[in-house]
Structures are given as C-alpha cells and as structure tokens.
C-alpha cells in the first residue's frame, strides 16, 4: 500500500509540475514576444519619423525650386497664381506627411497591441496552469482520503478461467482468445 501511495503521490507531483512548467513557459514566451513587438514598434516609429523628415525636406526643396523658377521666368514670386501654386504645394506636402504619420503610428500601435495580447495570453496560461496543478493535487488528495476512509472499495479480483486461452483476463472477466 505504501508503494502505491508513493507512486500516486509521485504521479500527482509530476503532473502538477508539468502543468506549472507549461504555464511558466507560456508566460515567458508571452513576455518575450511583448518585448520583441515593443522593440519592433519603436523601430517602426523611428523609421516613420525619419521618413517624415525626409519628406518634409524634399517638399521644402520642391517649394524652393518652384519659387526660384517663378522668379527666373519673370513672374512676380509669391503673388497671384504663383502664390496659389506654392500654397497648394504646402498643403500637398502636409497631407503627405500626415498620411505617412498615420501609416507608421497605426503599424506601431498594432505591434504594441499584439505584444500586450501575447503577454496577457502568457499570464492567463500561467494562472490556468496554477489552477490546473492545484486541481490535480486536490483531486488526488480527495481520492486517497476517500480510499482510506473506505468510501471507495477496491475492485474484486476476477478468478482465472479454468480452461482455454492461457488464463489471460480482459475487462469484464472474459478470457482473451489469444495468449502470450
């Protein structure tokens, strides 16, 4: 009986430990994924800011070229339709910058949200494994407590058949048609 108790306790302990290790692994993976995605989001933001700066510099250069072209062609720069053209160029440049900013901020936000989701999934897996391990231990304790108090009886041994099949017993007490 003591050997069976030791074996059952070891089995329960290993099962509970396995569940805990699985939960801890999921938690660690979620945290690592969050770190990676946060770093990617930061990189996306950095690249986006650099692209914005390049776009603004390019727009300033194009507007400067327009002004120089207006004066070189004999127009009075910065007046009338020339002013309208410069104004439209500035509006277009601002719209391009806002569009670019919208793209990279959305991508960075999605990366951060995915990282948060991965971390939360890992936390939930860890909590679930703690409850599962505790349930395994509690069930085993309940089973052994019931068995010790006589609430659960051991199955009655089945007698070997008198003839045939080498005495191999299958569930229900029937003899197997084969022998080892």
C-alpha positions in Angstrom: 0.0 0.0 0.0 2.8 2.4 0.8 4.4 1.8 -2.6 1.1 2.6 -4.3 0.8 5.7 -2.3 4.3 6.8 -3.1 3.7 6.1 -6.8 0.4 8.0 -6.8 2.0 11.0 -5.0 4.9 11.0 -7.5 2.5 10.8 -10.4 0.4 13.7 -9.0 3.5 15.7 -8.3 4.9 15.2 -11.8 1.6 16.0 -13.4 1.2 19.2 -11.3 4.9 20.2 -12.0 4.4 19.6 -15.7 1.4 21.9 -15.7 3.3 24.6 -13.8 6.3 24.3 -16.2 4.0 24.6 -19.2 2.3 27.7 -17.7 5.7 29.3 -16.8 6.9 28.6 -20.3 3.8 30.2 -21.8 4.3 33.2 -19.5 7.9 33.6 -20.5 7.1 33.3 -24.2 4.4 36.0 -23.9 6.7 38.3 -22.1 9.5 37.8 -24.7 7.0 38.3 -27.5 5.9 41.5 -26.0 9.5 42.8 -25.7 10.2 41.9 -29.3 7.0 43.5 -30.6 7.6 46.6 -28.5 11.1 46.9 -29.9 9.7 46.5 -33.4 7.1 49.2 -32.7 9.8 51.5 -31.6 11.8 50.8 -34.7 8.7 51.4 -36.8 8.3 54.8 -35.1 11.9 55.7 -35.6 11.8 54.8 -39.3 8.5 56.7 -39.6 9.9 59.8 -38.1 13.0 59.6 -40.4 10.7 59.2 -43.4 8.7 62.2 -42.3 11.8 64.3 -42.0 12.9 63.2 -45.5 9.5 64.0 -46.9 9.5 67.5 -45.3 13.0 68.2 -46.6 12.0 67.0 -50.1 8.9 69.2 -50.0 10.9 72.2 -48.9 13.3 71.7 -51.7 10.5 71.3 -54.3 8.8 74.5 -53.0 12.1 76.3 -53.1 12.6 75.2 -56.7 9.1 76.5 -57.5 9.9 79.9 -56.0 13.2 80.1 -57.9 11.5 79.0 -61.1 8.8 81.7 -60.7 11.3 84.5 -60.2 13.6 83.2 -63.0 10.7 83.2 -65.5 9.8 86.8 -64.9 6.9 86.1 -62.6 6.4 88.2 -59.5 7.1 85.4 -57.0 4.6 84.8 -54.2 1.7 86.6 -55.7 -1.5 85.6 -57.7 -1.5 82.2 -59.2 2.2 81.7 -58.2 1.1 82.1 -54.6 -1.8 79.7 -55.1 0.7 77.1 -56.5 3.0 77.5 -53.5 0.1 77.2 -51.2 -1.2 74.0 -52.9 2.3 72.5 -52.7 2.5 73.2 -49.0 -1.0 71.6 -48.5 0.1 68.6 -50.5 3.3 68.2 -48.6 1.4 68.5 -45.2 -1.1 65.9 -46.4 1.7 63.5 -47.4 3.3 63.9 -44.0 0.0 63.2 -42.2 -0.7 60.2 -44.4 2.8 58.8 -43.7 2.4 59.5 -39.9 -0.9 57.8 -39.9 0.6 54.7 -41.5 3.6 54.3 -39.2 1.7 55.2 -36.0 -1.0 52.6 -36.9 1.6 49.9 -37.6 3.4 50.7 -34.3 0.2 50.7 -32.3 -0.8 47.3 -33.8 2.6 45.9 -32.9 2.3 47.1 -29.3 -1.3 45.8 -29.1 -0.1 42.4 -30.3 2.7 42.4 -27.7 0.2 43.2 -25.0 -2.1 40.5 -26.2 0.8 37.9 -26.2 1.8 38.9 -22.7 -1.8 38.6 -21.5 -2.1 35.2 -23.1 1.0 34.1 -21.3 -0.3 35.4 -18.0 -3.6 33.7 -18.5 -1.8 30.4 -19.3 0.3 30.7 -16.1 -2.8 31.3 -14.0 -4.6 28.5 -15.7 -1.7 26.1 -15.0 -1.6 27.1 -11.4 -5.3 26.2 -11.0 -4.9 23.0 -13.0 -2.0 21.9 -10.9 -3.9 22.7 -7.7 -6.9 20.8 -9.0 -4.7 17.8 -9.8 -3.3 17.8 -6.3 -6.7 18.4 -4.7 -8.3 15.5 -6.7 -5.5 13.1 -5.8 -5.8 14.1 -2.1 -9.6 13.6 -2.3 -9.2 10.2 -3.9 -6.8 9.0 -1.3 -8.8 10.4 1.6 -11.9 8.6 0.2 -9.9 5.4 -0.2 -8.5 5.5 3.3 -11.9 6.1 4.8 -13.4 3.1 3.0 -15.7 5.1 0.7 -14.1 3.7 -2.4 -13.7 -0.1 -2.4 -11.1 -1.9 -4.4 -12.5 -3.9 -7.4 -12.9 -7.6 -6.6 -10.3 -9.8 -8.2 -11.5 -11.9 -11.1 -10.7 -15.5 -11.0 -8.8 -17.0 -13.9 -10.9 -19.3 -16.1 -10.4 -22.9 -15.6 -9.7 -23.7 -19.2 -8.6 -22.1 -22.5 -6.6 -19.1 -23.6 -3.8 -19.3 -21.2 -5.6 -17.5 -18.3 -5.5 -14.0 -19.8 -8.2 -11.9 -18.4 -9.7 -8.9 -20.3 -12.1 -6.4 -18.8 -15.3 -7.8 -17.7 -13.7 -11.1 -16.7 -13.8 -12.7 -20.2 -10.9 -14.7 -21.4 -9.0 -13.5 -24.3 -8.9 -15.7 -27.4 -5.1 -15.3 -27.6 -2.2 -15.9 -25.3 1.3 -14.5 -25.0 
